[in-house]
Amino acid sequence: MSDEEHHFEAKGDAGASKTFPQQAGTIRKNGYIVIKNRPCKVVEVSTSKTGKHGHAKCHFVGIDIFTGKKLEDIVPSSHNCDVPHVNRTDYQLIDISEDGFVSLLTDSGGTKDDLKLPTDESLLTQIKDGFAEGKDLVVSVMSAMGEEQINALKDIGPK
């Protein structure tokens, strides 16, 4: 036996997959799909008929849920596609720092300080203006495939 001590680095991840497989023919509009390693919301699906030698094909048009870019993919309908695990969580906004990060209150009472303000201009100004006016704001954070981003805002009234 060896006398060496083995040290393992804890990653803080349970090892759960960021995606799960789903048959291409069963993915519908408004669902989610991974196109070119990006999590996308499906905005259009069209299925072609089977050819002389082959499979029916599904043509997916998706919009990246973080960047808003339009991506397309064509997959045989009998094949599996990766579908991202997409979670949406609401947090109360506590503070906005000068460097563009937000401080959010979690359900357990802790704070979450690792999120940047969104890049979407209209949402950005809504958050900054609402915070400056002293409103109680709740932000929706969308997370998928190891990325997180603020994607919506709710005003729950004055303080």
Salt bridges, closest charged atoms under 4 A:
GLU5 OE1 - HIS7 NE2 3.99
ASP64 OD2 - ARG38 NE 2.60
GLU72 OE1 - HIS59 NE2 2.73
ASP90 OD2 - LYS154 NZ 2.81
ASP114 OD1 - LYS112 NZ 3.33
GLU133 OE1 - LYS135 NZ 3.19
GLU147 OE2 - ARG38 NH1 2.60
GLU148 OE1 - LYS112 NZ 2.98
ASP155 OD2 - LYS135 NZ 3.77
